[in-house]
Amino acid sequence: MTNTILVTGATGNVGGQVVKQLAAAGANVRAAVRSTSRAEGLTGVELVEFDFNKPETVQAAFEGADKVFLATPLVPNMVEIEATSVEVAKKAGVKHIVKLSVMGADSQPEMILAQMHREGEKKIEDSGISYTFFRPNSFHQNYITYTGNTIKSQNAFYLPLGDGKISFVDTRDIGAVAVAILTQSGHEGKAYEITGSEALSNAQLAEIFSTVLGRQINYIDIPEDSARNAMKEIGMPDLQIDMVLGLYAAQKAGAYSSLSPVVEQITGKKPITFEQFVRDYAQVFTGS
Ligand SMILES: NC(=O)c1ccc[n+]([C@@H]2O[C@H](COP(=O)([O-])OP(=O)(O)OC[C@H]3O[C@@H](n4cnc5c(N)ncnc54)[C@H](OP(=O)(O)O)[C@@H]3O)[C@@H](O)[C@H]2O)c1
């Protein structure tokens, strides 16, 4: 019988890559999505309607899955939904969980997001289910999600990150690492920090954007309060804002600049650079 691999957050930055790359590798993939209307790009896989806040959908999705790639959204009840998922996984007889965590989960205890991911990791450790933890740094693709619009419309992006250098990673590389881990043995009980091969400040990213896009793109270093107000204006809950700002503060202080060899070690390929990322997605930033 072919093993079934369930991927949650399948329409997300990382989950989407994991689904596509697993399917391309011939794996039997079950993609958990909130709405099939958002799953157009996910072909050749089983789609299952799934909402972390509706336990009956969690149960149905986990039933019969051998392995789970557990990507949870950045929401205030992240710890609860992970705890429920782990309980359901245990009952369903899931054999291995790969949890999408965050860099610093075990080394930045003062950071709320790290604390929350570490709590989720501990629930998995305590469950007795075999696991691998993915602890990536911030994604290249955040510059599409969070700053793509202003880069396109104002040739600028606004973040409270000072001149902190960050070893960003591309979600396509995280997907490739996931495929290796989910289809090979030898990664049980391990935690992998996942970064790119360069640590860059946002001023350096602006230079790369400018060179690749052929027009001046400016990084505007904003105060933390301005970032907080902008997130409040779009209706983000306070805890979610604190999760993001805590990460930004640690990144500004330089705590997220270390480099990990994991992408190359596990995939045999050098990590995708930020310059390559901008080339590959240039039309997102130009609108053409
Ligand atoms: N972004 C980063 O740089 C970064 C770095 C390290 C770790 N992480 C971790 O990666 C995870 C994903 O973060 P992200 O911001 O990058 O997310 P994302 O790509 O936007 O993905 C979130 C996914 O969760 C789904 N989702 C949201 N609410 C759901 C619910 N109630 N039930 C089921 N699915 C739901 C979304 O589905 P819809 O398409 O329906 O909205 C989407 O597929 C978080 O745990 C974060 O801490 C992120």
The ligand as an SDF file (V2000), in Angstrom:
LIG
                    3D

 48 52  0  0  0  0  0  0  0  0999 V2000
    6.6360   33.6730    6.8740 N   0  0  0  0  0  0  0  0  0  0  0  0
    7.8330   33.3860    7.3620 C   0  0  0  0  0  0  0  0  0  0  0  0
    8.8430   34.0340    7.0580 O   0  0  0  0  0  0  0  0  0  0  0  0
    7.9890   32.2240    8.3110 C   0  0  0  0  0  0  0  0  0  0  0  0
    9.2770   31.8560    8.7250 C   0  0  0  0  0  0  0  0  0  0  0  0
    9.4100   30.7470    9.5920 C   0  0  0  0  0  0  0  0  0  0  0  0
    8.2910   30.0560   10.0220 C   0  0  0  0  0  0  0  0  0  0  0  0
    7.0620   30.4590    9.5900 N   0  0  0  0  0  0  0  0  0  0  0  0
    5.8860   29.6970   10.0580 C   0  0  0  0  0  0  0  0  0  0  0  0
    5.2210   29.1720    8.9250 O   0  0  0  0  0  0  0  0  0  0  0  0
    3.8250   29.0610    9.2010 C   0  0  0  0  0  0  0  0  0  0  0  0
    3.0500   29.6360    8.0340 C   0  0  0  0  0  0  0  0  0  0  0  0
    3.2730   31.0060    8.0330 O   0  0  0  0  0  0  0  0  0  0  0  0
    2.9860   31.9680    6.8030 P   0  0  0  0  0  0  0  0  0  0  0  0
    2.6940   33.2930    7.4070 O   0  0  0  0  0  0  0  0  0  0  0  0
    4.0590   31.8930    5.8060 O   0  0  0  0  0  0  0  0  0  0  0  0
    1.6290   31.3830    6.2760 O   0  0  0  0  0  0  0  0  0  0  0  0
    0.9870   31.2100    4.8660 P   0  0  0  0  0  0  0  0  0  0  0  0
    1.9200   30.8670    3.8090 O   0  0  0  0  0  0  0  0  0  0  0  0
    0.1180   32.3850    4.6420 O   0  0  0  0  0  0  0  0  0  0  0  0
    0.1190   29.9140    5.1340 O   0  0  0  0  0  0  0  0  0  0  0  0
   -0.9210   29.8450    6.0000 C   0  0  0  0  0  0  0  0  0  0  0  0
   -1.7260   28.6270    5.5410 C   0  0  0  0  0  0  0  0  0  0  0  0
   -2.5900   28.2530    6.5840 O   0  0  0  0  0  0  0  0  0  0  0  0
   -3.9080   28.1640    6.0590 C   0  0  0  0  0  0  0  0  0  0  0  0
   -4.8780   28.4720    7.1100 N   0  0  0  0  0  0  0  0  0  0  0  0
   -5.1190   29.6550    7.7130 C   0  0  0  0  0  0  0  0  0  0  0  0
   -6.0710   29.5110    8.6440 N   0  0  0  0  0  0  0  0  0  0  0  0
   -6.4450   28.1920    8.6160 C   0  0  0  0  0  0  0  0  0  0  0  0
   -7.4010   27.4310    9.3300 C   0  0  0  0  0  0  0  0  0  0  0  0
   -8.1820   27.9590   10.2880 N   0  0  0  0  0  0  0  0  0  0  0  0
   -7.5170   26.1250    9.0370 N   0  0  0  0  0  0  0  0  0  0  0  0
   -6.7560   25.5450    8.0760 C   0  0  0  0  0  0  0  0  0  0  0  0
   -5.8330   26.2160    7.3690 N   0  0  0  0  0  0  0  0  0  0  0  0
   -5.6830   27.5330    7.6410 C   0  0  0  0  0  0  0  0  0  0  0  0
   -3.9620   29.1510    4.9230 C   0  0  0  0  0  0  0  0  0  0  0  0
   -5.0510   28.8220    4.0840 O   0  0  0  0  0  0  0  0  0  0  0  0
   -5.8640   29.9000    3.2010 P   0  0  0  0  0  0  0  0  0  0  0  0
   -5.1760   29.8830    1.8700 O   0  0  0  0  0  0  0  0  0  0  0  0
   -7.2240   29.3710    3.1610 O   0  0  0  0  0  0  0  0  0  0  0  0
   -5.7510   31.2280    3.9020 O   0  0  0  0  0  0  0  0  0  0  0  0
   -2.5950   28.9070    4.3110 C   0  0  0  0  0  0  0  0  0  0  0  0
   -2.6020   27.7610    3.5060 O   0  0  0  0  0  0  0  0  0  0  0  0
    3.5890   29.7590   10.5430 C   0  0  0  0  0  0  0  0  0  0  0  0
    3.5010   28.7860   11.5520 O   0  0  0  0  0  0  0  0  0  0  0  0
    4.8430   30.6090   10.7220 C   0  0  0  0  0  0  0  0  0  0  0  0
    5.1790   30.8580   12.0610 O   0  0  0  0  0  0  0  0  0  0  0  0
    6.8710   31.5180    8.7500 C   0  0  0  0  0  0  0  0  0  0  0  0
  1  2  1  0
  2  3  2  0
  2  4  1  0
  4  5  1  0
  4 48  2  0
  5  6  2  0
  6  7  1  0
  7  8  2  0
  8  9  1  0
  8 48  1  0
  9 10  1  0
  9 46  1  0
 10 11  1  0
 11 12  1  0
 11 44  1  0
 12 13  1  0
 13 14  1  0
 14 15  2  0
 14 16  1  0
 14 17  1  0
 17 18  1  0
 18 19  2  0
 18 20  1  0
 18 21  1  0
 21 22  1  0
 22 23  1  0
 23 24  1  0
 23 42  1  0
 24 25  1  0
 25 26  1  0
 25 36  1  0
 26 27  1  0
 26 35  1  0
 27 28  2  0
 28 29  1  0
 29 30  1  0
 29 35  2  0
 30 31  1  0
 30 32  2  0
 32 33  1  0
 33 34  2  0
 34 35  1  0
 36 37  1  0
 36 42  1  0
 37 38  1  0
 38 39  2  0
 38 40  1  0
 38 41  1  0
 42 43  1  0
 44 45  1  0
 44 46  1  0
 46 47  1  0
M  CHG  2   8   1  16  -1
M  END
$$$$
